[in-house]
Amino acid sequence: MKIALLGYGKMGKAIEKIAISQGHDIILKTDDSSPFSLDGVDVAIDFSLPDIAVSHITMCFNQGVPIVSGTTGWLDQYDAIVSLCKEKEGSFLYASNFSIGVNIFFEINKKLAQYMAPHHSYDVHMEEIHHTQKLDAPSGTAITLAEGIIEAGNYTQWKEIDFSKQEVEKNIVPIASKREGTVPGTHIVTYKNEVDTLQIYHEAHSRQGFAQGALVAALWLVGKKGVFSMADVLNIS
């Protein structure tokens, strides 16, 4: 498979290493939004920056190349990108996290939220911890988890808060974001009342799982048309 890496930071380099080890070719690497040709490219993988991800995705649609995006921080334009994908009959897959473990964690989180919904004495809160170079907060993974909780019906929105300084509002899923050292990613969802505490937890040990999952998604996307997610790739939803 011939792959374009749109964004050649730590994730791009990790994907490149795995792809080459599996016999794939990286025929384009770029770090900016300047126009580029995708001639000969079978699929593109975008791990760039929020302010250029939409440009990358649009260029792929315009050149008929399937694109997988793991860039977060641009989702205020997600609906417009979905509409453009359909208009151009493109192939698009976005995930806030490509780790197989995290995507199973997403499904467990949704199911737990459904189980907890009738029990109004419990309050929910979330904590996410990432390395100090991560630009967006809360993480895309934390937002996806919060949206899964909101779907269960007891909450209407999420909000990033500092638990030491702010009171938690009703109907809000509060998210505390921490940036520490080189932490790849930790997410903790907690339900608590005066009787007990129930908690689910995921900790990434390296970027390897993210990179491998992104490559699996990219290979899966080739030959398909439409808008997809990791739940489609893993057939877990």
C-alpha positions in Angstrom: 0.0 0.0 0.0 1.2 3.5 -0.8 0.6 5.9 2.0 0.8 9.7 2.5 1.6 11.0 6.0 0.0 14.4 6.5 1.8 15.5 9.7 5.2 14.1 10.4 5.6 14.6 14.1 5.9 11.8 16.7 2.8 10.0 15.6 3.7 10.3 11.9 7.1 8.8 12.5 5.6 6.0 14.7 3.2 5.1 11.9 6.0 5.3 9.3 8.1 2.8 11.2 5.3 0.3 11.6 4.1 0.7 7.9 7.6 0.1 6.5 8.1 -2.9 8.7 4.9 -4.4 7.2 6.0 -3.7 3.6 4.1 -0.5 2.8 5.6 2.5 1.1 5.5 6.1 2.4 5.5 8.2 -0.7 4.6 11.6 0.8 5.4 13.3 4.1 4.3 16.8 4.8 4.0 19.1 7.8 2.1 22.1 6.4 -1.1 23.0 4.5 0.6 23.9 1.2 -1.1 22.3 -1.9 0.4 18.8 -2.7 -0.2 16.1 -5.2 -1.5 12.7 -4.1 -0.8 11.0 -7.3 -0.1 7.3 -6.7 -1.3 7.5 -3.1 -3.7 4.7 -1.9 -4.6 6.3 1.5 -3.6 9.3 3.6 -3.2 9.4 7.3 -3.4 12.8 9.0 -1.9 13.6 12.4 -1.2 17.2 11.9 -2.4 20.4 13.7 -5.9 21.6 14.3 -5.5 24.6 12.0 -4.4 22.6 9.0 -6.2 19.3 9.4 -9.3 20.5 7.5 -7.2 21.7 4.6 -5.5 18.3 4.5 -8.9 16.5 4.6 -10.3 18.7 1.9 -7.3 18.2 -0.4 -7.8 14.4 -0.1 -11.5 14.6 -1.0 -10.7 16.8 -4.0 -8.1 14.3 -5.2 -10.2 11.2 -4.5 -7.9 9.8 -1.9 -9.3 8.1 1.3 -8.2 9.8 4.5 -7.9 8.8 8.1 -7.6 11.6 10.6 -6.5 11.5 14.2 -6.0 15.2 14.6 -8.1 16.7 17.4 -9.1 20.3 18.1 -11.0 21.0 14.8 -14.3 19.2 15.4 -16.3 22.4 15.3 -16.0 21.8 11.5 -16.7 18.1 11.6 -20.3 18.4 10.2 -19.0 20.5 7.3 -16.4 17.9 6.5 -18.9 15.1 6.6 -21.1 17.0 4.2 -18.1 17.6 1.9 -17.2 13.9 2.0 -20.7 13.0 0.9 -20.7 15.6 -1.8 -17.3 14.4 -3.2 -18.2 10.8 -2.7 -15.1 10.5 -0.6 -13.8 8.1 2.1 -13.2 9.5 5.5 -12.5 8.0 9.0 -12.0 10.2 12.1 -11.1 8.9 15.5 -10.1 10.8 18.6 -8.1 7.7 19.5 -7.0 4.7 17.3 -6.0 2.4 20.1 -8.0 -0.8 20.1 -8.1 -0.8 23.9 -9.4 2.7 24.0 -12.2 2.0 21.5 -13.3 -0.9 23.5 -13.1 1.4 26.5 -15.5 3.8 24.7 -18.1 1.0 24.4 -17.7 0.0 28.0 -18.1 3.7 29.0 -21.3 4.0 27.1 -22.7 0.8 28.6 -21.8 1.8 32.1 -23.4 5.2 31.6 -26.6 3.5 30.6 -26.5 1.3 33.7 -25.8 4.3 36.0 -28.5 6.5 34.5 -31.3 5.4 36.8 -29.2 5.9 39.9 -29.3 9.7 40.4 -27.4 9.7 43.7 -24.1 9.2 41.8 -22.1 12.1 40.3 -19.8 11.5 37.5 -16.4 13.1 36.8 -13.5 12.5 34.5 -9.8 13.0 34.6 -7.4 12.9 31.6 -3.6 13.1 31.8 -1.3 13.7 28.8 2.3 14.8 28.0 3.1 18.5 28.2 3.4 18.9 24.4 -0.3 18.0 23.8 -1.9 21.2 22.5 -5.6 20.6 23.1 -7.5 20.2 26.3 -9.6 18.3 27.1 -8.2 15.5 24.9 -10.3 14.3 22.0 -10.5 10.9 23.8 -12.0 12.6 27.0 -14.6 14.5 24.9 -15.6 11.2 23.2 -16.0 9.6 26.6 -18.1 12.6 27.8 -20.3 12.4 24.8 -20.9 8.7 25.5 -22.0 9.6 29.0 -24.3 12.4 27.7 -26.0 10.0 25.4 -27.3 8.1 28.4 -29.5 11.0 29.2 -28.6 12.4 32.7 -26.2 15.1 31.4 -26.5 17.8 28.8 -22.9 18.9 28.2 -19.3 18.5 29.3 -17.0 21.2 30.7 -13.3 21.4 31.6 -12.9 22.4 35.2 -10.3 22.7 38.0 -11.8 20.6 40.8 -9.8 22.5 43.4 -11.3 25.9 42.3 -14.7 25.2 40.8 -17.9 23.6 41.9 -19.4 21.1 39.6 -22.7 22.2 38.0 -25.7 19.9 37.7 -26.2 18.3 34.3 -22.5 18.8 33.5 -19.9 16.1 32.9 -16.8 17.7 34.4 -13.4 17.0 32.9 -10.1 17.7 34.7 -7.1 18.0 32.2 -3.6 17.5 33.4 -0.3 17.8 31.5 2.6 16.0 33.0 6.0 14.9 31.6 5.8 12.4 28.7 2.5 10.6 29.7 1.1 9.1 26.5 -2.5 9.2 27.8 -4.5 8.2 30.8 -8.3 8.5 31.1 -10.4 7.9 34.3 -14.2 8.0 34.6 -15.5 8.0 38.1 -19.1 7.6 39.5 -19.3 8.5 43.2 -21.9 8.9 45.9 -21.7 8.8 49.7 -21.9 5.0 49.7 -19.3 3.9 47.2 -17.2 4.8 44.1 -17.2 3.0 40.7 -14.3 3.7 38.3 -13.1 2.7 34.9 -9.6 3.4 33.8 -7.4 3.3 30.7 -3.7 3.9 30.6 -1.6 3.9 27.4 2.0 2.8 27.8 3.3 4.2 24.5 2.2 5.6 21.1 2.5 2.2 19.6 -1.1 1.3 20.0 -2.3 4.6 18.5 0.0 4.2 15.5 -0.9 0.5 14.8 -4.6 1.3 15.1 -4.3 4.2 12.7 -2.6 2.0 10.1 -5.2 -0.8 10.6 -7.9 1.8 10.0 -6.2 3.2 6.9 -5.8 -0.2 5.3 -9.4 -1.0 6.1 -10.7 2.2 4.6 -9.2 1.6 1.1 -11.9 0.7 -1.4 -14.8 2.0 0.8 -16.9 5.2 0.3 -18.5 7.2 3.1 -17.8 8.3 6.7 -16.6 5.8 9.2 -15.3 5.4 12.7 -13.1 2.9 14.6 -16.3 1.1 15.8 -16.8 0.2 12.1 -13.2 -1.0 11.7 -13.3 -3.1 14.8 -17.0 -4.2 14.4 -17.7 -3.4 18.1 -20.8 -1.3 17.8 
